[in-house]
Amino acid sequence: MKIAIQMDYIDSINPHSDSTLLLGIEAQNRNYEVFYYTPDKLTYKNGSIYTKAHPIKFFDNPEYYYELGSEFILDLRTMDVVLLRQDPPFNMTYLTTTYILEQLAPKTLVVNDPTSVRNNPEKIFPTLQHQFMPPTIISADIKEISDFYTEYQDIILKPLYGYGGRQVLHLKKNDDNFHTITEMLFAENNEPIIAQLFLPEVKSEDKRIILIDGEIAGAVGRIPAYDDIRANMRVGGKAVKVELSIKQQEICAALRQPLKDKGLILVGLDVIGDWLTEINITSPTALRAINKLNNINLEKNFWDAVESKISK
């Protein structure tokens, strides 16, 4: 197969933990032809969709983890798969790539499906299964958010389109900083923000669950640093081995068919205790941590699932 990976600048990734690198190595091990490009190189012109790309070789060596061939013009319609792996922010630049890439169907498979990625932002997507969510409000109305805070008294505030634990803020009961914090969150734009009831289980029961083609493939627990409430491994969370509770398995079962129907092959669910908080579909991570803790190979499961879609 011929695979093009749309991702962030490869020099910016962490080769010790990066999931895209892991997927790229496995693609290479299967003798796929693999190409790399960044979103800013994607172009639509008179019906053609192409990019300036590089042939790439991956190495499982943090000191020397890639080698690029010469840049050339790559017609994405000649690819079997385009792997969509750049990080958010989920902004107009990101959205534009989904508008362009969705035109590659049905000949070229884009993973995850760009229409579904665009239509299901990661913090809004769980509202379709709101029975599994903690008390939540999404709004740009400060009065509504203030009333939510008054009702629940101990809450988390975060940007609706943020990622990786950035700008996650904890407001405890009678905190005088409410107006300062909301002013800060709305400083750059008036986009809605999300507020949720603070879940103390975050200290011991924050999990990332990886689903591949709707099926549970693996999970990892994330323990925050002693002086932080954010369990994301990008900001210092520690990975630990976990089992899934009955309720967490119920959440996965409820999402199985909707994810399959939407063409979302690689998905990361964030759960705190038995509450669903996010459905990560843009560029799910933690594959290496799950592999290491459970002696499995999620990258093999992923490409097996992709191959099954291509062969149909």
CORLIN-V24357 format. One record per backbone hydrogen bond with DSSP energy under -1.0 kcal/mol. CO is the residue of the C=O (numbers start at 1). NH is the residue of the N-H. If there is no record, write none. Layout:
# CORLIN-V24357
CO|NH, CO|NH
This chain:
# CORLIN-V24357
1|33, 2|80, 2|81, 3|35, 4|83, 5|37, 6|85, 9|12, 14|17, 14|18, 18|22, 19|23, 20|24, 21|25, 22|26, 23|27, 24|28, 25|29, 26|30, 27|32, 28|31, 33|3, 34|56, 35|5, 36|54, 37|7, 38|41, 39|42, 43|50, 45|48, 48|45, 49|76, 50|43, 51|74, 53|72, 54|36, 55|69, 57|67, 59|61, 61|64, 65|59, 67|57, 72|53, 74|51, 75|78, 76|79, 80|109, 81|4, 82|111, 83|6, 89|91, 91|95, 92|96, 93|97, 94|98, 95|99, 96|100, 97|101, 98|102, 100|103, 101|104, 104|108, 109|82, 111|84, 113|117, 114|118, 115|119, 121|125, 122|279, 124|127, 125|128, 126|129, 127|130, 129|132, 130|133, 132|276, 135|197, 137|195, 139|193, 141|145, 142|146, 143|147, 144|148, 145|149, 146|150, 147|151, 148|152, 149|153, 152|154, 154|198, 155|171, 156|196, 157|169, 158|194, 163|166, 165|168, 169|157, 171|155, 172|175, 177|181, 178|182, 179|183, 180|184, 181|185, 182|186, 184|187, 193|139, 194|158, 195|137, 196|156, 199|202, 200|203, 201|204, 201|205, 205|273, 206|222, 207|271, 208|220, 209|269, 210|217, 210|218, 211|267, 212|215, 215|212, 218|210, 220|208, 221|240, 223|238, 225|228, 232|235, 232|237, 233|236, 238|223, 240|221, 245|249, 246|250, 247|251, 248|252, 249|253, 250|254, 251|255, 252|256, 255|259, 256|260, 257|261, 258|262, 259|264, 260|263, 263|113, 263|265, 265|213, 267|211, 268|280, 269|209, 270|277, 270|278, 271|207, 272|275, 275|272, 278|270, 280|268, 286|290, 287|291, 288|292, 289|293, 290|294, 291|295, 291|296, 297|301, 298|302, 299|303, 300|304, 301|305, 302|306, 303|307, 304|308, 305|309, 306|310, 307|311
